[in-house]
Amino acid sequence: MTLGPNARVMAKDSPRRLIVLRHGETSHNAAGIWQGQLDSPLSQQGVEQAVAAARALAAFGPVRVVASDLSRARVTGETVARVDGIPLTTDERFREIHAGAWQGLTGEQVRAGYPEDMDRLLRGDDFKRGGHGESVADVAARCRAGVDALLVGLEAGECAVIATHGVAGRALAADLVGLDQRTAWIALGGLGNCHWAELVEGRAGWRIHTWNQSAAASLDAHGPVA
């Protein structure tokens, strides 16, 4: 999406925006497998979701995309960048949580092998996943470092897309708005595949403007996207 000269002048008086976008569906998503940092590719449905999201996100006039280097997020980000005609970079700080020994297991297998940890997870406790993986606090810290680097080059009125993952995206959004991670884990539903959160910067800091938005919801609210 290209803004005209007048629109660009007006944009300078507008707040900065971040779109925190979860990647499209993978076969592991469909099978209920803990992916963590396993590098699983998009399914055909995931590819189609990425294209639909890219078309919907054009309405925000994003100026750049930064993506996790894991292929499912990178390809999602590449799709947004290609469809919207904007540059893409990758940053491993936006990777999904490392789930340790849980990676590659189904939800049922994790429940059977780690029942106490699963109970802790459902309570919102934070701990290193799968014994030697990351905690949500670990993920929030590295994602925040990635965002701080991104914001250095994001001017007033500009919007950037961060193509990332479910846990990473929620941890990042919570950190930006000052919401503790346990509350975010309990209160914010997980981002669906190719769903996003829109964060807007105000005088008092960042706020979540929309949560778990999708191309279909955007179409319902605003009509067809050109």
Residue pairs with C-beta under 8 A, 6 or more apart in sequence:
1 58
1 59
1 60
1 61
1 84
1 85
2 85
3 11
3 61
10 157
11 61
11 156
11 157
11 158
12 155
12 156
12 157
13 156
13 157
14 156
14 157
15 156
15 157
15 200
15 201
15 202
16 151
16 154
16 155
16 156
16 157
16 158
16 159
16 200
16 201
17 60
17 158
17 159
17 160
17 198
17 199
17 200
17 201
17 209
18 147
18 159
18 160
18 161
18 162
18 176
18 198
18 199
18 206
19 57
19 60
19 62
19 159
19 160
19 161
19 162
19 196
19 197
19 198
19 199
20 162
20 164
20 169
20 172
20 173
20 191
20 196
20 197
20 199
21 53
21 57
21 76
21 77
21 80
21 161
21 162
21 163
21 164
21 169
21 194
21 195
21 196
22 164
22 165
22 166
22 169
22 191
22 192
22 193
22 194
22 195
22 196
23 42
23 46
23 50
23 68
23 70
23 72
23 73
23 75
23 76
23 163
23 164
23 165
23 193
23 194
24 42
24 43
24 45
24 46
24 47
24 48
24 49
24 50
24 53
24 72
24 75
24 76
24 193
24 194
25 42
25 43
25 45
25 46
25 49
25 193
25 194
26 35
26 40
26 41
26 42
26 43
26 46
26 72
27 40
27 41
27 43
28 34
28 35
28 38
28 40
29 35
29 43
29 46
29 193
30 43
30 45
31 106
32 106
32 107
32 108
33 104
33 105
33 106
33 107
34 99
34 102
34 103
34 104
34 105
34 106
34 107
34 110
34 130
35 72
35 96
35 99
35 103
36 96
36 97
36 98
36 99
36 100
36 102
36 103
36 129
36 130
36 133
37 70
37 95
37 96
37 97
37 98
37 99
37 103
38 103
38 104
39 70
39 71
39 72
40 71
40 72
41 71
41 72
41 75
42 50
42 71
42 72
42 75
42 76
46 72
46 76
46 193
46 194
47 75
47 79
49 193
49 194
49 215
50 75
50 76
50 79
50 80
50 194
51 79
51 83
52 194
52 215
52 216
53 76
53 79
53 80
53 194
53 196
53 214
53 215
54 79
54 80
54 82
54 83
54 84
55 83
55 215
55 225
56 214
56 215
56 218
56 219
56 225
57 80
57 84
57 161
57 196
58 83
58 84
58 225
58 226
59 218
59 222
59 225
60 159
60 161
60 198
61 159
62 80
62 84
62 86
62 159
62 160
62 161
63 86
63 154
63 158
63 159
63 160
64 81
64 86
64 87
64 88
64 89
64 154
64 160
64 161
65 77
65 78
65 80
65 81
65 84
65 86
65 87
65 88
65 89
65 160
65 161
65 162
65 163
66 77
66 88
66 89
66 90
66 91
66 94
66 146
66 150
66 160
66 161
66 162
66 163
67 73
67 74
67 76
67 77
67 78
67 88
67 89
67 90
67 91
67 94
67 162
67 163
67 164
68 74
68 77
68 90
68 91
68 92
68 94
68 95
68 96
68 163
68 164
68 165
68 168
69 90
69 91
69 92
69 95
70 95
70 96
70 165
72 165
73 94
73 95
73 96
73 163
73 164
73 165
74 90
74 163
76 163
76 194
77 88
77 90
77 161
77 163
78 88
80 86
80 88
80 161
80 163
81 87
81 88
91 146
91 149
91 150
93 142
93 143
93 145
93 146
94 143
94 146
94 162
94 163
94 164
94 165
94 168
94 172
95 142
95 164
95 165
95 168
96 139
96 164
96 165
96 166
96 167
96 168
97 129
97 133
97 134
97 136
97 138
97 139
97 165
97 167
97 168
97 171
98 129
98 133
98 134
99 129
99 130
99 133
99 134
100 128
100 129
100 130
100 131
100 132
100 133
100 134
101 130
101 131
101 132
101 133
102 110
102 114
102 129
102 130
102 133
103 130
103 133
105 113
110 117
110 118
111 118
114 130
117 127
117 129
120 127
124 182
124 183
124 185
124 186
125 182
126 135
126 136
126 137
126 181
126 182
126 185
127 135
128 134
128 135
128 138
129 135
136 167
136 171
136 181
136 185
137 181
139 167
139 168
139 171
139 172
140 171
140 172
140 174
140 175
140 181
143 164
143 168
143 171
143 172
143 175
144 172
144 175
144 176
146 162
147 162
147 172
147 176
150 160
150 162
154 160
161 196
162 169
162 172
164 172
166 190
166 191
169 191
169 197
170 184
170 185
170 188
170 190
170 191
171 181
171 184
173 179
173 184
173 188
173 197
173 199
173 208
173 211
174 180
174 181
174 183
174 184
174 188
175 181
176 199
176 205
176 206
177 199
177 205
177 206
177 207
177 208
178 205
188 211
189 211
189 212
191 197
191 212
192 212
192 214
194 214
194 215
195 212
195 213
195 214
196 210
196 212
196 213
196 214
197 208
197 210
197 211
197 212
197 213
198 208
198 209
198 210
198 213
199 206
199 207
199 208
199 209
200 206
200 207
200 209
215 225
218 225
219 225
